[in-house]
Amino acid sequence: MPDCRLYLITPPALPDLPRFAEELARALDAGDVACLQLRLKDAPEDAIRRAADALLPVAHARDAAVLLNDDAALAMRVGFDGAHLGQSDGDHAAARRLLGPDRMLGITCHASRHLAMEAGEIGADYVAFGAFFPTATKDTQHRPEPEILAWWSELFEIPAVAIGGITAGNCAPLVRAGADFLAVVGAVWGHPEGAAAGVRAMNAAIAAASG
């Protein structure tokens, strides 16, 4: 496997689940994707369950883990492979205990070395730094430099995810700095030639930067 891999986050709304599931299948078939995060902010549980029913089989058939954003307890109830939590998403240590050893926990650490070390201490499976570039996906107050990835990869075994406005055109410094995963939304789903072309472009850019 490449040293740096793609971490795909869903668009903020999925109005046509069957069509999106088909697009997801094409995207995952187009190249290496390690993980899919379902990110439907403030969606009710029944909407999360419908999305899980549609998307988990597609991802699992292609060896991609599926994490739920924001809610470890709901991730457990519905059967996700784990959860991704922000700094305001409850008690991280309790989430770690709830998820147990077989499910993943990722934690947003913004631009903070201290938060990342805390996440590592409670047993996070990865830490996420960002936003590295301007992004329309969410409001961001934190703008780390790629150097934080180099610092982390040199000192810690826990993988680091880079997030925030990442594209095939700007990702090279993050790959070279030591990001284990690049989390993207628009670079894939907003690609003018479709999501599969977005995955191909990202993987090609990762390979070029890794070479």
C-alpha positions in Angstrom: 0.0 0.0 0.0 1.2 3.6 -0.6 2.5 5.5 2.4 -0.3 8.1 2.0 -3.8 7.1 1.1 -7.1 8.7 0.3 -9.8 9.3 3.0 -13.1 10.2 1.4 -15.8 12.2 3.1 -19.3 12.3 1.8 -21.0 15.5 0.6 -23.0 17.3 3.3 -26.3 16.1 1.9 -27.3 13.0 0.0 -30.7 13.7 -1.5 -30.6 10.7 -3.9 -29.1 7.7 -2.0 -29.4 5.1 -4.7 -27.7 7.4 -7.2 -25.0 8.3 -4.7 -24.3 4.7 -3.9 -23.7 4.0 -7.6 -21.4 7.0 -7.8 -19.6 5.8 -4.7 -19.1 2.4 -6.2 -17.6 3.9 -9.3 -15.3 6.2 -7.2 -14.0 3.3 -5.0 -13.5 1.2 -8.1 -11.3 3.9 -9.7 -8.4 3.7 -7.2 -7.2 3.3 -3.7 -9.5 4.7 -1.0 -8.8 3.6 2.6 -11.8 5.0 4.3 -15.2 6.7 3.8 -16.6 9.1 6.4 -20.4 9.7 6.5 -20.7 13.3 7.3 -24.4 14.3 7.5 -24.4 17.1 10.1 -27.5 17.1 12.3 -29.3 14.4 10.3 -31.8 12.3 12.3 -30.9 8.7 13.2 -33.3 7.2 10.6 -31.5 9.2 7.9 -28.1 7.9 9.1 -29.5 4.4 9.1 -30.8 4.7 5.6 -27.5 6.0 4.4 -25.6 3.2 6.2 -27.8 0.6 4.6 -27.1 2.0 1.2 -23.4 2.8 1.5 -21.8 0.3 4.0 -22.1 -2.7 1.7 -20.6 -0.7 -1.3 -17.6 0.4 0.8 -17.1 -3.0 2.5 -17.1 -4.8 -0.7 -14.2 -2.7 -1.8 -12.2 -3.0 1.5 -12.9 0.6 2.6 -13.8 1.2 6.3 -16.8 3.5 7.0 -16.8 5.9 9.9 -19.6 8.1 11.2 -18.9 11.8 11.9 -19.7 13.2 15.4 -21.4 10.4 17.2 -19.7 7.3 18.6 -22.8 5.9 20.3 -24.8 6.1 17.0 -21.9 4.6 15.1 -22.1 1.6 17.4 -25.9 1.3 17.2 -25.9 1.4 13.4 -22.8 -0.8 12.8 -20.2 1.6 11.4 -16.6 0.7 11.6 -15.9 3.6 13.9 -16.4 7.3 14.5 -14.7 10.5 13.8 -15.1 13.1 16.6 -14.5 16.8 16.7 -13.3 18.6 19.8 -16.9 19.4 20.9 -18.3 15.9 20.2 -18.4 14.6 23.8 -16.0 12.7 25.9 -13.3 11.2 23.7 -12.1 8.7 26.3 -15.6 7.5 26.9 -16.0 7.1 23.1 -12.8 5.1 23.0 -14.2 2.7 25.7 -17.6 2.5 23.9 -16.1 1.7 20.5 -13.8 -1.0 22.0 -10.7 -2.5 20.4 -12.4 -3.5 17.1 -13.8 -0.1 16.0 -11.8 3.0 14.9 -11.7 6.4 16.6 -10.4 9.4 14.8 -10.2 12.8 16.5 -10.0 16.3 15.0 -7.0 18.2 16.5 -7.1 21.4 14.3 -3.6 22.9 14.5 -2.8 21.8 18.0 0.1 19.5 19.0 -1.3 19.4 22.5 -4.7 18.1 21.3 -3.1 15.6 19.1 -1.0 14.2 22.0 -4.1 14.0 24.2 -5.9 12.1 21.4 -3.0 9.7 21.2 -3.0 9.2 25.0 -6.6 8.1 25.0 -6.1 5.7 22.2 -7.2 7.4 19.0 -6.6 5.4 15.9 -5.7 8.6 14.0 -5.5 12.3 14.5 -6.7 14.8 12.0 -5.0 18.2 11.4 -6.5 21.0 9.3 -7.8 23.0 7.6 -4.6 23.2 5.5 -6.3 25.2 2.7 -9.4 27.3 2.4 -12.5 25.1 2.2 -16.2 25.7 1.5 -17.2 22.6 3.3 -17.1 24.0 6.8 -16.1 27.1 8.7 -12.5 26.9 9.8 -10.6 28.9 12.4 -7.4 26.8 12.3 -4.8 26.8 9.6 -1.8 24.5 10.4 1.4 24.4 8.4 2.6 21.1 6.8 5.4 21.1 9.3 3.0 19.8 12.0 2.6 16.6 9.9 6.4 16.2 9.8 6.6 16.7 13.5 3.9 14.2 14.2 5.2 11.5 11.9 8.7 11.7 13.3 7.6 11.3 16.9 4.4 9.1 16.8 3.2 5.9 15.3 -0.5 6.9 15.2 -1.5 7.9 11.6 -2.2 11.6 10.8 -5.0 12.7 8.5 -4.7 16.0 6.7 -7.9 17.8 5.9 -9.2 21.0 4.5 -9.4 22.2 0.9 -7.1 19.5 -0.4 -6.9 18.9 -4.1 -4.7 17.1 -6.6 -3.1 20.4 -7.3 -2.1 21.4 -3.8 -1.6 18.1 -1.9 2.1 17.4 -2.6 3.5 19.4 0.4 1.2 17.4 2.7 2.2 14.1 1.3 5.9 15.0 1.5 5.5 16.2 5.1 4.3 12.8 6.2 0.5 12.8 6.0 -0.8 9.2 6.2 -4.2 10.1 4.8 -5.6 13.0 2.8 -9.3 13.7 3.6 -11.2 15.2 0.7 -14.7 16.1 -0.3 -14.8 18.5 -3.2 -11.7 17.2 -4.9 -13.7 14.0 -5.6 -17.4 14.7 -5.6 -16.9 18.1 -7.2 -14.6 16.9 -10.0 -15.8 18.1 -13.4 -15.4 14.6 -14.9 -17.1 12.8 -12.0 -16.1 11.2 -8.7 -14.1 8.4 -10.3 -12.0 10.9 -12.1 -11.5 12.7 -8.9 -10.2 9.6 -7.1 -7.9 8.8 -10.1 -6.5 12.4 -10.0 -5.9 12.3 -6.2 -4.2 9.0 -6.3 -2.0 10.1 -9.2 -1.0 13.2 -7.3 -0.2 11.2 -4.2 1.9 8.8 -6.2 3.8 11.7 -7.9 4.4 13.4 -4.5 5.5 10.1 -2.9 7.9 9.4 -5.8 
